[in-house]
Amino acid sequence: MLMVLQSDMVHDRQDGGRSGAPAGRTGTRLRRATAPDLAEVAAHAAQIDLLDGMTTALLSAPVGEPEAVLDAAAAVLAAHGADWAVADLVTGAGLRRIAVKGPSGEEAAALAARMAAQDPAGCPIVVDCAREGSSLLQVRPEDLDCFGRDADGDSVLVQADVTSLLCVPVQERREGGGRVLGVLSLFRSGGTHAFSMAHARAVDVVSRHVALAMRRAV
């Protein structure tokens, strides 16, 4: 837990801090300082927690198993700011779903199983992210089929009550663009606040680390 304690009064010396100031001009005046934005402090702390958790997971992932790296990354993202995290691997034969991490409970577990059985090729935003190598952030997505449907023909986004989503490529960083190794898709549901640009930026940063770990695993 991070606790921030700060007085809103600061000392302001009228003599500019110089010794030997003329009589009558010395003294200390109190002025009110701007209090820190606790929401920003909390958001920054959450990003540090995400970076720490991802670093630990990637260093602990087995060498030679890129699937295990993606699975570990999805678990960390689901534990740090996302209600759902889905990981897809880019292979020579196309996209392959590696992991689905979601809330606890029987209904969530059943939905996770249906999502795991999806063919990622039927998820337009995943396909676009893998092809173009660019991230996508949507708040209250208009196209409820952008993440495809389950085997019964029902929208995944509707079933998960998705209110914001973030799709990020796991991409090698090379001049002129690197190869996309995988795609990480994150959902927030129900009354959870939408993903912020700051959180999207943090996920983009850790996705680079995931790509490095996957390259090490190959």
C-alpha positions as CSV (number, residue, x, y, z in Angstrom):
1,M,0.0,0.0,0.0
2,L,1.3,3.4,-0.9
3,M,0.5,6.2,1.5
4,V,1.1,9.9,0.6
5,L,1.3,12.4,3.4
6,Q,2.1,16.0,2.5
7,S,1.3,19.2,4.3
8,D,-0.4,21.8,2.2
9,M,1.6,24.6,3.8
10,V,5.2,25.4,2.7
11,H,7.6,27.9,4.1
12,D,8.5,30.9,1.9
13,R,11.4,33.1,3.4
14,Q,10.9,36.7,2.6
15,D,14.6,37.5,2.7
16,G,15.3,35.0,-0.1
17,G,17.4,32.9,2.2
18,R,20.2,35.4,2.5
19,S,21.8,36.1,5.9
20,G,22.3,39.6,7.0
21,A,19.1,40.9,5.4
22,P,18.0,44.4,6.5
23,A,16.0,44.6,9.7
24,G,12.3,44.4,9.2
25,R,12.5,42.3,6.0
26,T,13.3,38.9,7.6
27,G,10.8,36.3,8.5
28,T,9.0,33.3,7.2
29,R,5.6,33.3,5.4
30,L,3.4,30.3,4.9
31,R,1.7,29.8,1.6
32,R,-0.6,27.0,0.5
33,A,0.9,24.4,-1.8
34,T,-0.9,22.4,-4.4
35,A,-1.8,18.9,-3.1
36,P,-0.9,15.9,-5.2
37,D,-3.6,14.4,-7.4
38,L,-4.2,11.1,-5.5
39,A,-5.8,9.6,-8.6
40,E,-2.6,10.2,-10.6
41,V,-0.5,8.8,-7.7
42,A,-2.7,5.7,-7.6
43,A,-2.5,5.2,-11.4
44,H,1.3,5.6,-11.3
45,A,1.6,3.1,-8.5
46,A,-0.6,0.6,-10.5
47,Q,1.6,1.0,-13.5
48,I,4.7,0.3,-11.4
49,D,3.0,-2.8,-10.0
50,L,2.2,-4.0,-13.5
51,L,5.8,-3.5,-14.6
52,D,7.1,-5.3,-11.6
53,G,4.6,-8.2,-12.0
54,M,5.4,-8.6,-15.7
55,T,9.2,-8.5,-15.2
56,T,8.9,-11.2,-12.5
57,A,6.7,-13.4,-14.7
58,L,8.9,-13.1,-17.8
59,L,12.1,-13.8,-15.9
60,S,10.4,-16.9,-14.4
61,A,9.0,-18.2,-17.7
62,P,10.6,-21.4,-19.1
63,V,13.1,-20.9,-21.9
64,G,12.1,-22.4,-25.2
65,E,8.4,-22.1,-24.7
66,P,6.9,-18.9,-26.3
67,E,3.4,-20.2,-25.4
68,A,4.3,-20.2,-21.7
69,V,5.5,-16.6,-22.0
70,L,2.2,-15.5,-23.5
71,D,0.2,-17.4,-20.9
72,A,2.2,-15.8,-18.1
73,A,1.8,-12.3,-19.7
74,A,-2.0,-12.8,-19.9
75,A,-2.1,-13.8,-16.2
76,V,-0.3,-10.7,-15.1
77,L,-2.4,-8.4,-17.2
78,A,-5.6,-9.9,-15.9
79,A,-4.3,-9.4,-12.3
80,H,-3.3,-5.8,-13.0
81,G,-6.0,-3.7,-14.5
82,A,-8.0,-6.0,-16.8
83,D,-11.1,-8.1,-16.1
84,W,-10.2,-10.3,-19.0
85,A,-6.9,-11.0,-20.8
86,V,-6.7,-13.1,-24.0
87,A,-3.4,-14.2,-25.6
88,D,-3.1,-15.3,-29.3
89,L,0.1,-16.6,-30.9
90,V,1.0,-15.8,-34.4
91,T,2.2,-19.0,-36.2
92,G,3.0,-19.9,-39.8
93,A,-0.4,-21.4,-40.0
94,G,-2.2,-18.4,-38.6
95,L,-3.4,-17.3,-35.2
96,R,-3.7,-19.8,-32.3
97,R,-5.4,-19.0,-29.0
98,I,-3.0,-19.6,-26.1
99,A,-4.7,-18.3,-22.9
100,V,-7.9,-16.8,-21.6
101,K,-7.7,-15.3,-18.1
102,G,-10.9,-13.9,-16.5
103,P,-12.8,-13.4,-13.3
104,S,-13.6,-16.2,-10.9
105,G,-16.9,-18.0,-10.7
106,E,-18.7,-20.7,-12.7
107,E,-20.3,-18.4,-15.3
108,A,-16.9,-16.7,-16.0
109,A,-15.2,-20.1,-16.2
110,A,-17.8,-21.3,-18.7
111,L,-17.4,-18.1,-20.8
112,A,-13.6,-18.5,-20.6
113,A,-13.9,-22.0,-22.0
114,R,-16.0,-20.7,-24.9
115,M,-13.5,-18.0,-25.6
116,A,-10.7,-20.5,-25.5
117,A,-12.4,-22.6,-28.1
118,Q,-12.8,-19.6,-30.5
119,D,-10.8,-19.5,-33.7
120,P,-8.9,-16.1,-33.5
121,A,-9.3,-15.8,-37.2
122,G,-12.9,-15.0,-36.5
123,C,-12.0,-12.1,-34.3
124,P,-11.6,-9.1,-36.6
125,I,-9.7,-6.8,-34.2
126,V,-7.2,-9.6,-33.4
127,V,-6.6,-10.2,-37.1
128,D,-6.2,-6.5,-37.8
129,C,-3.8,-6.1,-34.8
130,A,-1.6,-9.0,-36.0
131,R,-1.6,-7.8,-39.6
132,E,-1.0,-4.1,-39.0
133,G,1.1,-4.2,-35.8
134,S,-0.8,-1.3,-34.2
135,S,-2.7,-1.1,-30.9
136,L,-6.4,-0.4,-30.6
137,L,-8.3,1.2,-27.7
138,Q,-12.1,1.3,-27.8
139,V,-14.5,2.6,-25.2
140,R,-18.0,1.2,-25.5
141,P,-17.3,-0.6,-28.8
142,E,-20.0,-0.1,-31.4
143,D,-19.2,-3.3,-33.3
144,L,-20.2,-6.0,-30.8
145,D,-18.9,-8.7,-33.2
146,C,-15.4,-7.2,-33.4
147,F,-14.1,-10.0,-31.1
148,G,-16.2,-12.7,-32.8
149,R,-18.8,-15.1,-31.6
150,D,-18.8,-18.3,-29.7
151,A,-19.8,-21.7,-31.1
152,D,-23.5,-20.9,-30.4
153,G,-23.3,-17.7,-32.4
154,D,-23.4,-15.3,-29.5
155,S,-21.2,-12.2,-29.3
156,V,-18.3,-12.6,-26.9
157,L,-18.3,-8.9,-26.0
158,V,-22.0,-9.0,-25.1
159,Q,-21.5,-12.1,-22.9
160,A,-18.5,-10.5,-21.1
161,D,-20.3,-7.2,-20.7
162,V,-17.3,-5.4,-22.2
163,T,-17.3,-1.6,-21.8
164,S,-13.8,-1.0,-23.0
165,L,-11.2,-3.1,-24.8
166,L,-7.5,-2.8,-25.6
167,C,-5.8,-4.9,-28.3
168,V,-2.0,-4.7,-28.4
169,P,0.5,-6.5,-30.7
170,V,3.5,-8.4,-29.2
171,Q,5.9,-7.1,-31.8
172,E,9.7,-7.2,-32.3
173,R,11.1,-3.7,-32.2
174,R,13.2,-3.3,-35.3
175,E,13.9,-0.4,-37.7
176,G,11.1,-0.4,-40.3
177,G,8.8,-2.5,-38.2
178,G,9.3,-5.9,-36.6
179,R,7.5,-9.2,-36.8
180,V,4.3,-9.6,-34.8
181,L,4.7,-12.6,-32.5
182,G,1.3,-12.5,-30.8
183,V,-1.7,-10.4,-29.8
184,L,-2.9,-9.5,-26.3
185,S,-6.5,-8.5,-25.9
186,L,-7.8,-6.9,-22.7
187,F,-11.4,-6.2,-21.6
188,R,-12.9,-4.2,-18.8
189,S,-16.5,-5.1,-18.0
190,G,-19.6,-3.7,-16.2
191,G,-18.9,-0.7,-14.0
192,T,-15.2,-0.9,-14.2
193,H,-13.6,2.4,-15.4
194,A,-12.5,2.4,-19.1
195,F,-8.9,1.8,-20.0
196,S,-7.0,5.1,-20.0
197,M,-4.3,6.2,-22.5
198,A,-1.8,5.9,-19.7
199,H,-2.7,2.3,-19.0
200,A,-2.6,1.6,-22.8
201,R,0.9,3.1,-22.9
202,A,2.0,0.9,-20.0
203,V,0.6,-2.3,-21.7
204,D,2.4,-1.2,-24.9
205,V,5.7,-1.0,-23.0
206,V,5.3,-4.4,-21.3
207,S,4.3,-5.9,-24.7
208,R,7.9,-5.1,-25.9
209,H,9.3,-7.0,-22.9
210,V,7.0,-10.0,-23.8
211,A,8.3,-10.0,-27.3
212,L,11.9,-10.1,-26.1
213,A,11.1,-13.0,-23.8
214,M,9.4,-14.8,-26.6
215,R,12.4,-14.3,-28.8
216,R,14.6,-15.7,-26.0
217,A,12.2,-18.7,-25.8
218,V,12.5,-19.5,-29.5
